[in-house]
Amino acid sequence: MRGVKFVGSHVHQLDDKGRVALPASFRREAADQRFVLYQAFPPALTLYPESTWMGVEQRLRELQERNPEARLYVLSVMANAVEVTPDTQGRIVIPARLKELAKLEGQVTLVGAIDKVELWNPGLFDAQVTGQVGKYDQAASQIFP
C-alpha cells in the first residue's frame, strides 16, 4: 500500500459545532480512512490517518515493553487521543478540550506534514514558522536538488 502524503496549507473555518472541513486533497489522500487526533507537538493538534497511527501505536507498545514505567505515559497518550471520522461533507469534530489546548477558534490552518496533518491557530502558526524557518536555510541545499 502506498503511504499517504499531505502537502500544502489551507485555512478553514471552525463551525459552531466544533467541526472543520478537511481540504479535498487531504480527503482524497486518505480516502476511506479514520483518523486519530492528538496533541503530539503543542500548540498544534496532529491528525494521523489510521495507517500512520498504527506505527505510533507500535512504537508505544515497544516503549512499554522496553520500559514498564512508561505505562502511565502510554495510558496518557491513549486517553487523550480521539478517533475521528470525516462526515459526508469531509468535516471532523474537534473535541472542546483539544480546541482549548490548541487555542482554536474561528479559523484553523491545516498544514500537510508529509504523512499527517497539523491543525494550528493561524496566528500561532505564522509566529512559530516565521521564527524558525531561517534556522534551516542551509538544509535546503541538502533537501532540494
Beta strands, then each sheet from edge to edge (+ up, - down):
strand 1: 9-13
strand 2: 19-21
strand 3: 35-38
strand 4: 45-49
strand 5: 82-84
strand 6: 91-93
strand 7: 107-112
strand 8: 117-120
sheet 1: 1+ 7- 8+ 4- 3+ 5-
sheet 2: 2+ 6-
end
